[in-house]
Amino acid sequence: MVGDAHEKLELELRRGVVVLAVLSRLGTLRYGYELRQSLIAAGMPIEEGTLYPLLRRLESQGVLTSEWRGTQGPNRRYYVLSDAGRDLLARLTTTWHGITKAMDDILGEGGRDDG
């Protein structure tokens, strides 16, 4: 029972940070597979079925721009942050640092409830 709860809650935590993780890796042009491998190497595994719909959604929201490029091999869609995406990344990063500081403080207290 506890193992199931852990897996579900860990998945929720990951879902909550996947947008920030993706945005943080798109300061330069990257195609989906390259982006996915970069996230996996950094310890943030993401399924293709999660990544590609997220990229399309972020592009439709104006956070990313994309272009098709063909080098040696098939054409690939490359994504990069738009100006709005860079602004969003900065704002979410600030929010993230605030949240992690608060959680570090809370967890550092050993979960004690002073209220």
GROMACS elastic network, one bead per residue, 0.5 to 0.9 nm:
[ bonds ]
;  ai    aj funct       b0    kb
    1     4     6  0.52395   500
    1     5     6  0.63285   500
    1     6     6  0.86639   500
    2     5     6  0.50317   500
    2     6     6  0.60647   500
    2     7     6  0.86655   500
    3     6     6  0.50322   500
    3     7     6  0.62669   500
    3     8     6  0.87067   500
    4     7     6  0.52234   500
    4     8     6  0.62787   500
    4     9     6  0.86067   500
    5     8     6  0.52067   500
    5     9     6  0.60296   500
    5    10     6  0.83894   500
    6     9     6  0.52064   500
    6    10     6  0.58938   500
    6    11     6  0.84393   500
    7    10     6  0.51575   500
    7    11     6  0.61464   500
    7    12     6  0.87055   500
    8    11     6  0.51325   500
    8    12     6  0.63662   500
    8    13     6  0.88309   500
    9    13     6  0.62703   500
    9    14     6  0.86727   500
   10    13     6  0.50478   500
   10    14     6  0.62340   500
   10    15     6  0.86208   500
   11    14     6  0.51101   500
   11    15     6  0.61493   500
   11    16     6  0.86242   500
   12    15     6  0.50940   500
   12    16     6  0.62760   500
   13    16     6  0.51369   500
   13    17     6  0.67420   500
   13    18     6  0.88683   500
   14    17     6  0.53485   500
   14    18     6  0.59883   500
   14    44     6  0.79741   500
   15    18     6  0.53292   500
   15    19     6  0.78118   500
   16    19     6  0.73317   500
   16    20     6  0.83765   500
   17    20     6  0.53639   500
   17    21     6  0.62080   500
   17    22     6  0.87173   500
   17    96     6  0.87719   500
   18    22     6  0.60630   500
   18    23     6  0.85206   500
   18    44     6  0.79818   500
   18    46     6  0.80842   500
   18    51     6  0.88566   500
   19    22     6  0.51569   500
   19    23     6  0.60932   500
   19    24     6  0.84795   500
   19    54     6  0.78707   500
   19    58     6  0.88369   500
   20    23     6  0.51622   500
   20    24     6  0.60149   500
   20    25     6  0.87891   500
   20    89     6  0.68383   500
   20    92     6  0.68277   500
   20    93     6  0.73977   500
   20    96     6  0.85791   500
   21    24     6  0.51851   500
   21    25     6  0.66334   500
   21    39     6  0.74061   500
   21    44     6  0.78281   500
   22    25     6  0.54109   500
   22    26     6  0.66575   500
   22    35     6  0.76808   500
   22    36     6  0.86625   500
   22    39     6  0.76280   500
   22    51     6  0.84427   500
   22    54     6  0.89447   500
   22    55     6  0.84758   500
   23    26     6  0.53160   500
   23    27     6  0.74982   500
   23    63     6  0.87248   500
   23    64     6  0.86053   500
   23    80     6  0.85349   500
   23    81     6  0.70843   500
   23    85     6  0.74335   500
   23    86     6  0.81566   500
   23    88     6  0.85912   500
   23    89     6  0.62110   500
   24    27     6  0.67308   500
   24    89     6  0.68332   500
   24    93     6  0.88158   500
   25    28     6  0.75282   500
   25    30     6  0.82457   500
   25    35     6  0.69724   500
   25    38     6  0.77552   500
   25    39     6  0.78611   500
   25    80     6  0.87377   500
   26    29     6  0.63020   500
   26    30     6  0.65616   500
   26    35     6  0.78829   500
   26    64     6  0.84355   500
   26    79     6  0.68408   500
   26    81     6  0.57001   500
   27    30     6  0.87075   500
   27    80     6  0.60108   500
   27    81     6  0.58372   500
   27    82     6  0.89917   500
   27    86     6  0.78048   500
   28    79     6  0.79757   500
   28    80     6  0.56322   500
   28    81     6  0.75260   500
   29    66     6  0.83129   500
   29    78     6  0.56740   500
   29    79     6  0.53405   500
   29    81     6  0.82226   500
   30    33     6  0.83041   500
   30    34     6  0.61835   500
   30    35     6  0.59807   500
   30    77     6  0.82100   500
   30    78     6  0.50322   500
   30    79     6  0.54521   500
   30    80     6  0.67301   500
   31    34     6  0.54687   500
   31    35     6  0.61087   500
   31    36     6  0.86633   500
   31    66     6  0.89967   500
   31    76     6  0.64220   500
   31    77     6  0.56344   500
   31    79     6  0.60180   500
   31    80     6  0.89183   500
   32    35     6  0.50528   500
   32    36     6  0.60616   500
   32    37     6  0.85979   500
   32    48     6  0.84382   500
   32    51     6  0.76341   500
   32    52     6  0.70629   500
   32    55     6  0.83016   500
   32    76     6  0.83050   500
   32    77     6  0.73528   500
   32    78     6  0.71254   500
   32    79     6  0.77372   500
   33    36     6  0.50494   500
   33    37     6  0.61631   500
   33    38     6  0.85594   500
   33    48     6  0.83316   500
   34    37     6  0.51992   500
   34    38     6  0.61834   500
   34    39     6  0.87278   500
   35    38     6  0.50719   500
   35    39     6  0.62829   500
   35    40     6  0.86561   500
   35    51     6  0.89943   500
   36    39     6  0.51741   500
   36    40     6  0.61624   500
   36    41     6  0.85955   500
   36    44     6  0.88236   500
   36    45     6  0.76278   500
   36    46     6  0.66397   500
   36    47     6  0.79981   500
   36    48     6  0.76656   500
   36    51     6  0.74732   500
   37    40     6  0.50263   500
   37    41     6  0.60508   500
   37    42     6  0.85636   500
   37    45     6  0.83588   500
   37    46     6  0.89405   500
   38    41     6  0.51685   500
   38    42     6  0.63097   500
   38    43     6  0.88746   500
   38    44     6  0.86095   500
   39    42     6  0.50637   500
   39    43     6  0.64352   500
   39    44     6  0.50468   500
   39    45     6  0.61836   500
   39    46     6  0.72988   500
   40    43     6  0.51363   500
   40    46     6  0.69214   500
   41    44     6  0.72818   500
   41    45     6  0.79870   500
   42    45     6  0.82108   500
   46    49     6  0.83510   500
   46    50     6  0.66239   500
   46    51     6  0.65351   500
   47    50     6  0.52410   500
   47    51     6  0.62028   500
   47    52     6  0.87745   500
   48    52     6  0.59881   500
   48    53     6  0.84720   500
   49    52     6  0.61721   500
   49    53     6  0.68300   500
   49    54     6  0.88199   500
   50    53     6  0.59502   500
   50    54     6  0.62568   500
   50    55     6  0.88540   500
   51    54     6  0.51329   500
   51    55     6  0.61716   500
   51    56     6  0.87553   500
   52    55     6  0.50761   500
   52    56     6  0.62866   500
   52    57     6  0.85950   500
   53    56     6  0.51192   500
   53    57     6  0.60913   500
   53    58     6  0.85915   500
   54    57     6  0.50403   500
   54    58     6  0.60645   500
   54    59     6  0.84795   500
   55    58     6  0.51768   500
   55    59     6  0.61124   500
   55    60     6  0.86031   500
   55    64     6  0.76672   500
   55    79     6  0.79255   500
   56    59     6  0.50993   500
   56    60     6  0.61526   500
   56    61     6  0.86412   500
   56    64     6  0.85740   500
   57    60     6  0.50760   500
   57    61     6  0.62376   500
   57    62     6  0.87801   500
   57    63     6  0.88129   500
   58    61     6  0.50342   500
   58    62     6  0.64095   500
   58    63     6  0.52579   500
   58    64     6  0.58279   500
   58    65     6  0.86965   500
   58    85     6  0.86337   500
   59    62     6  0.50918   500
   59    63     6  0.55177   500
   59    65     6  0.57713   500
   59    66     6  0.74648   500
   59    79     6  0.84453   500
   59    81     6  0.89201   500
   59    82     6  0.88254   500
   60    63     6  0.75611   500
   60    64     6  0.78548   500
   60    65     6  0.87732   500
   61    64     6  0.77234   500
   62    65     6  0.70943   500
   62    81     6  0.89071   500
   62    82     6  0.69663   500
   62    83     6  0.88125   500
   62    84     6  0.67872   500
   62    85     6  0.72720   500
   63    80     6  0.87141   500
   63    81     6  0.61224   500
   63    82     6  0.55037   500
   63    83     6  0.75502   500
   63    84     6  0.54732   500
   63    86     6  0.78277   500
   63    87     6  0.89307   500
   63    88     6  0.75989   500
   64    79     6  0.63855   500
   64    80     6  0.55391   500
   64    83     6  0.84531   500
   64    84     6  0.80305   500
   64    85     6  0.60409   500
   65    78     6  0.83127   500
   65    79     6  0.57159   500
   65    80     6  0.55858   500
   65    81     6  0.62738   500
   65    82     6  0.57793   500
   65    85     6  0.89985   500
   66    77     6  0.63703   500
   66    78     6  0.52908   500
   66    80     6  0.63614   500
   66    81     6  0.87691   500
   67    76     6  0.81663   500
   67    77     6  0.55196   500
   67    78     6  0.53787   500
   67    79     6  0.67944   500
   67    80     6  0.89402   500
   68    75     6  0.61578   500
   68    76     6  0.54608   500
   68    78     6  0.61513   500
   69    74     6  0.84843   500
   69    75     6  0.51945   500
   69    76     6  0.53895   500
   69    77     6  0.63529   500
   69    78     6  0.70101   500
   70    73     6  0.65761   500
   70    74     6  0.58813   500
   70    76     6  0.61505   500
   70    77     6  0.87791   500
   71    74     6  0.73040   500
   71    75     6  0.70230   500
   71    76     6  0.85541   500
   72    75     6  0.85454   500
   73    76     6  0.87794   500
   80    85     6  0.85671   500
   81    84     6  0.75585   500
   81    86     6  0.58792   500
   81    89     6  0.87812   500
   82    86     6  0.62484   500
   82    87     6  0.86109   500
   83    86     6  0.51599   500
   83    87     6  0.63586   500
   83    88     6  0.86200   500
   84    87     6  0.50855   500
   84    88     6  0.60795   500
   84    89     6  0.85605   500
   85    89     6  0.59934   500
   85    90     6  0.85548   500
   86    89     6  0.50640   500
   86    90     6  0.62629   500
   86    91     6  0.86811   500
   87    90     6  0.51971   500
   87    91     6  0.62637   500
   87    92     6  0.86185   500
   88    91     6  0.50958   500
   88    92     6  0.59729   500
   88    93     6  0.83348   500
   89    92     6  0.51660   500
   89    93     6  0.58928   500
   89    94     6  0.85461   500
   90    93     6  0.51237   500
   90    94     6  0.63027   500
   90    95     6  0.87223   500
   91    94     6  0.51956   500
   91    95     6  0.63049   500
   91    96     6  0.86082   500
   92    96     6  0.59419   500
   92    97     6  0.85769   500
   93    97     6  0.61911   500
   93    98     6  0.86231   500
   94    97     6  0.52458   500
   94    98     6  0.63752   500
   94    99     6  0.87559   500
   95    98     6  0.51371   500
   95    99     6  0.62256   500
   95   100     6  0.86548   500
   96    99     6  0.50763   500
   96   100     6  0.60458   500
   96   101     6  0.84434   500
   97   100     6  0.51659   500
   97   101     6  0.59959   500
   97   102     6  0.84976   500
   98   101     6  0.52143   500
   98   102     6  0.61914   500
   98   103     6  0.86178   500
   99   102     6  0.51381   500
   99   103     6  0.61127   500
   99   104     6  0.85160   500
  100   104     6  0.59077   500
  100   105     6  0.84372   500
  101   104     6  0.50410   500
  101   105     6  0.61754   500
  101   106     6  0.85672   500
  102   105     6  0.51099   500
  102   106     6  0.61264   500
  102   107     6  0.85544   500
  103   107     6  0.58160   500
  103   108     6  0.80541   500
  104   107     6  0.52243   500
  104   108     6  0.56891   500
  104   109     6  0.84973   500
  105   108     6  0.50409   500
  105   109     6  0.63953   500
  106   109     6  0.53621   500
  106   110     6  0.71680   500
  106   111     6  0.61963   500
  106   112     6  0.79969   500
  107   110     6  0.52472   500
  107   111     6  0.54525   500
  107   112     6  0.84306   500
  108   111     6  0.73460   500
  109   112     6  0.57916   500
  109   113     6  0.86367   500
  110   113     6  0.89825   500
